[in-house]
Amino acid sequence: MERSLMAVLLAVGILLGGVTGAAYARARCRWDDYQIIKKRVPVLRRTAWLLIRLAATKIGVIALLLIGAVAYAAAGADHERATPTPTPTVTPMPRQQSGR
């Protein structure tokens, strides 16, 4: 009876050791991943802010161009100066026929 009890206790110990070892390995792997990501966060944060600044600059330039286009359109075109003005033309007088 003592041998079977020892065998069961050994099997339970091996099972618990395997489960605990696997859990420890997962935890250690996750901890290493966390440390790597923790070191990368400042770099990624700077990159994100750089991309946000680039996008804001592009949006600002486009907005200024649109405001300029609207202001130009609101000022009206210079049609008066753009079209040629009519020049006075000389119209010949009809000749009078003499009554001969």
PATI-131397 format. One record per residue (C-alpha): x, y, z negated; residue number from 0; residue in one letter. Coordinates in Angstrom, 2 decimals. Example, Ala and Ser with C-alpha at 12.3 -4.5 7.8 and 13.67 -1.06 7.14 Angstrom:
<atoms>
<atom><east>12.30</east><north>-4.50</north><up>-7.80</up><resi>0</resi><resn>A</resn></atom>
<atom><east>13.67</east><north>-1.06</north><up>-7.14</up><resi>1</resi><resn>S</resn></atom>
</atoms>
This chain:
<atoms>
<atom><east>0.00</east><north>0.00</north><up>0.00</up><resi>0</resi><resn>M</resn></atom>
<atom><east>2.85</east><north>2.27</north><up>-0.75</up><resi>1</resi><resn>E</resn></atom>
<atom><east>4.28</east><north>1.87</north><up>2.75</up><resi>2</resi><resn>R</resn></atom>
<atom><east>1.00</east><north>2.75</north><up>4.47</up><resi>3</resi><resn>S</resn></atom>
<atom><east>0.63</east><north>5.82</north><up>2.25</up><resi>4</resi><resn>L</resn></atom>
<atom><east>4.17</east><north>6.88</north><up>3.11</up><resi>5</resi><resn>M</resn></atom>
<atom><east>3.46</east><north>6.34</north><up>6.83</up><resi>6</resi><resn>A</resn></atom>
<atom><east>0.28</east><north>8.47</north><up>6.65</up><resi>7</resi><resn>V</resn></atom>
<atom><east>2.07</east><north>11.20</north><up>4.72</up><resi>8</resi><resn>L</resn></atom>
<atom><east>4.90</east><north>11.12</north><up>7.25</up><resi>9</resi><resn>L</resn></atom>
<atom><east>2.44</east><north>11.36</north><up>10.17</up><resi>10</resi><resn>A</resn></atom>
<atom><east>0.60</east><north>14.27</north><up>8.52</up><resi>11</resi><resn>V</resn></atom>
<atom><east>3.91</east><north>16.00</north><up>7.80</up><resi>12</resi><resn>G</resn></atom>
<atom><east>5.06</east><north>15.57</north><up>11.40</up><resi>13</resi><resn>I</resn></atom>
<atom><east>1.71</east><north>16.86</north><up>12.70</up><resi>14</resi><resn>L</resn></atom>
<atom><east>1.76</east><north>19.89</north><up>10.37</up><resi>15</resi><resn>L</resn></atom>
<atom><east>5.41</east><north>20.55</north><up>11.21</up><resi>16</resi><resn>G</resn></atom>
<atom><east>4.67</east><north>20.42</north><up>14.93</up><resi>17</resi><resn>G</resn></atom>
<atom><east>1.69</east><north>22.77</north><up>14.61</up><resi>18</resi><resn>V</resn></atom>
<atom><east>3.64</east><north>25.14</north><up>12.37</up><resi>19</resi><resn>T</resn></atom>
<atom><east>6.69</east><north>25.05</north><up>14.66</up><resi>20</resi><resn>G</resn></atom>
<atom><east>4.55</east><north>25.81</north><up>17.73</up><resi>21</resi><resn>A</resn></atom>
<atom><east>2.86</east><north>28.69</north><up>15.91</up><resi>22</resi><resn>A</resn></atom>
<atom><east>6.26</east><north>30.04</north><up>14.84</up><resi>23</resi><resn>Y</resn></atom>
<atom><east>7.59</east><north>29.77</north><up>18.41</up><resi>24</resi><resn>A</resn></atom>
<atom><east>4.56</east><north>31.67</north><up>19.76</up><resi>25</resi><resn>R</resn></atom>
<atom><east>4.90</east><north>34.33</north><up>17.07</up><resi>26</resi><resn>A</resn></atom>
<atom><east>8.63</east><north>34.72</north><up>17.75</up><resi>27</resi><resn>R</resn></atom>
<atom><east>8.00</east><north>35.03</north><up>21.50</up><resi>28</resi><resn>C</resn></atom>
<atom><east>5.30</east><north>37.65</north><up>20.91</up><resi>29</resi><resn>R</resn></atom>
<atom><east>7.61</east><north>39.54</north><up>18.54</up><resi>30</resi><resn>W</resn></atom>
<atom><east>10.36</east><north>39.62</north><up>21.16</up><resi>31</resi><resn>D</resn></atom>
<atom><east>7.86</east><north>40.85</north><up>23.76</up><resi>32</resi><resn>D</resn></atom>
<atom><east>6.70</east><north>43.53</north><up>21.34</up><resi>33</resi><resn>Y</resn></atom>
<atom><east>10.26</east><north>44.74</north><up>20.76</up><resi>34</resi><resn>Q</resn></atom>
<atom><east>10.94</east><north>44.92</north><up>24.51</up><resi>35</resi><resn>I</resn></atom>
<atom><east>7.75</east><north>46.85</north><up>25.19</up><resi>36</resi><resn>I</resn></atom>
<atom><east>8.39</east><north>49.11</north><up>22.19</up><resi>37</resi><resn>K</resn></atom>
<atom><east>11.72</east><north>50.11</north><up>23.74</up><resi>38</resi><resn>K</resn></atom>
<atom><east>10.11</east><north>50.74</north><up>27.14</up><resi>39</resi><resn>R</resn></atom>
<atom><east>7.25</east><north>52.93</north><up>25.88</up><resi>40</resi><resn>V</resn></atom>
<atom><east>9.20</east><north>56.24</north><up>25.77</up><resi>41</resi><resn>P</resn></atom>
<atom><east>10.47</east><north>55.70</north><up>29.32</up><resi>42</resi><resn>V</resn></atom>
<atom><east>7.01</east><north>54.81</north><up>30.57</up><resi>43</resi><resn>L</resn></atom>
<atom><east>5.51</east><north>57.78</north><up>28.73</up><resi>44</resi><resn>R</resn></atom>
<atom><east>7.99</east><north>60.17</north><up>30.40</up><resi>45</resi><resn>R</resn></atom>
<atom><east>7.20</east><north>58.60</north><up>33.76</up><resi>46</resi><resn>T</resn></atom>
<atom><east>3.47</east><north>58.99</north><up>33.17</up><resi>47</resi><resn>A</resn></atom>
<atom><east>3.85</east><north>62.68</north><up>32.28</up><resi>48</resi><resn>W</resn></atom>
<atom><east>6.01</east><north>63.23</north><up>35.34</up><resi>49</resi><resn>L</resn></atom>
<atom><east>3.34</east><north>61.70</north><up>37.57</up><resi>50</resi><resn>L</resn></atom>
<atom><east>0.65</east><north>63.78</north><up>35.88</up><resi>51</resi><resn>I</resn></atom>
<atom><east>2.69</east><north>66.95</north><up>36.46</up><resi>52</resi><resn>R</resn></atom>
<atom><east>3.19</east><north>66.04</north><up>40.13</up><resi>53</resi><resn>L</resn></atom>
<atom><east>-0.52</east><north>65.41</north><up>40.61</up><resi>54</resi><resn>A</resn></atom>
<atom><east>-1.43</east><north>68.67</north><up>38.82</up><resi>55</resi><resn>A</resn></atom>
<atom><east>1.01</east><north>70.59</north><up>41.00</up><resi>56</resi><resn>T</resn></atom>
<atom><east>-0.46</east><north>69.13</north><up>44.17</up><resi>57</resi><resn>K</resn></atom>
<atom><east>-3.98</east><north>69.90</north><up>42.98</up><resi>58</resi><resn>I</resn></atom>
<atom><east>-2.92</east><north>73.46</north><up>42.13</up><resi>59</resi><resn>G</resn></atom>
<atom><east>-1.37</east><north>74.03</north><up>45.55</up><resi>60</resi><resn>V</resn></atom>
<atom><east>-4.43</east><north>72.66</north><up>47.31</up><resi>61</resi><resn>I</resn></atom>
<atom><east>-6.71</east><north>74.82</north><up>45.14</up><resi>62</resi><resn>A</resn></atom>
<atom><east>-4.68</east><north>77.94</north><up>45.96</up><resi>63</resi><resn>L</resn></atom>
<atom><east>-4.84</east><north>77.14</north><up>49.67</up><resi>64</resi><resn>L</resn></atom>
<atom><east>-8.59</east><north>76.64</north><up>49.46</up><resi>65</resi><resn>L</resn></atom>
<atom><east>-9.07</east><north>79.89</north><up>47.53</up><resi>66</resi><resn>I</resn></atom>
<atom><east>-6.96</east><north>81.70</north><up>50.12</up><resi>67</resi><resn>G</resn></atom>
<atom><east>-8.99</east><north>80.21</north><up>52.97</up><resi>68</resi><resn>A</resn></atom>
<atom><east>-12.26</east><north>81.19</north><up>51.30</up><resi>69</resi><resn>V</resn></atom>
<atom><east>-10.98</east><north>84.72</north><up>50.65</up><resi>70</resi><resn>A</resn></atom>
<atom><east>-9.85</east><north>85.03</north><up>54.26</up><resi>71</resi><resn>Y</resn></atom>
<atom><east>-13.22</east><north>83.81</north><up>55.51</up><resi>72</resi><resn>A</resn></atom>
<atom><east>-15.07</east><north>86.13</north><up>53.12</up><resi>73</resi><resn>A</resn></atom>
<atom><east>-13.09</east><north>89.16</north><up>54.32</up><resi>74</resi><resn>A</resn></atom>
<atom><east>-14.46</east><north>88.54</north><up>57.79</up><resi>75</resi><resn>G</resn></atom>
<atom><east>-12.72</east><north>88.18</north><up>61.05</up><resi>76</resi><resn>A</resn></atom>
<atom><east>-11.44</east><north>91.20</north><up>62.92</up><resi>77</resi><resn>D</resn></atom>
<atom><east>-13.80</east><north>90.77</north><up>65.86</up><resi>78</resi><resn>H</resn></atom>
<atom><east>-13.83</east><north>94.48</north><up>66.58</up><resi>79</resi><resn>E</resn></atom>
<atom><east>-10.13</east><north>94.49</north><up>67.24</up><resi>80</resi><resn>R</resn></atom>
<atom><east>-10.04</east><north>91.06</north><up>68.75</up><resi>81</resi><resn>A</resn></atom>
<atom><east>-12.37</east><north>91.65</north><up>71.71</up><resi>82</resi><resn>T</resn></atom>
<atom><east>-11.26</east><north>93.92</north><up>74.52</up><resi>83</resi><resn>P</resn></atom>
<atom><east>-13.06</east><north>97.24</north><up>74.68</up><resi>84</resi><resn>T</resn></atom>
<atom><east>-14.79</east><north>98.14</north><up>77.93</up><resi>85</resi><resn>P</resn></atom>
<atom><east>-12.95</east><north>100.67</north><up>80.04</up><resi>86</resi><resn>T</resn></atom>
<atom><east>-14.83</east><north>103.37</north><up>81.86</up><resi>87</resi><resn>P</resn></atom>
<atom><east>-15.16</east><north>102.54</north><up>85.52</up><resi>88</resi><resn>T</resn></atom>
<atom><east>-15.62</east><north>104.98</north><up>88.30</up><resi>89</resi><resn>V</resn></atom>
<atom><east>-18.76</east><north>104.33</north><up>90.30</up><resi>90</resi><resn>T</resn></atom>
<atom><east>-18.65</east><north>105.69</north><up>93.80</up><resi>91</resi><resn>P</resn></atom>
<atom><east>-21.38</east><north>108.13</north><up>94.71</up><resi>92</resi><resn>M</resn></atom>
<atom><east>-23.47</east><north>107.12</north><up>97.68</up><resi>93</resi><resn>P</resn></atom>
<atom><east>-22.68</east><north>109.18</north><up>100.74</up><resi>94</resi><resn>R</resn></atom>
<atom><east>-25.33</east><north>111.44</north><up>101.98</up><resi>95</resi><resn>Q</resn></atom>
<atom><east>-26.10</east><north>111.05</north><up>105.56</up><resi>96</resi><resn>Q</resn></atom>
<atom><east>-26.23</east><north>114.20</north><up>107.51</up><resi>97</resi><resn>S</resn></atom>
<atom><east>-29.38</east><north>114.75</north><up>109.45</up><resi>98</resi><resn>G</resn></atom>
<atom><east>-28.00</east><north>114.85</north><up>112.91</up><resi>99</resi><resn>R</resn></atom>
</atoms>
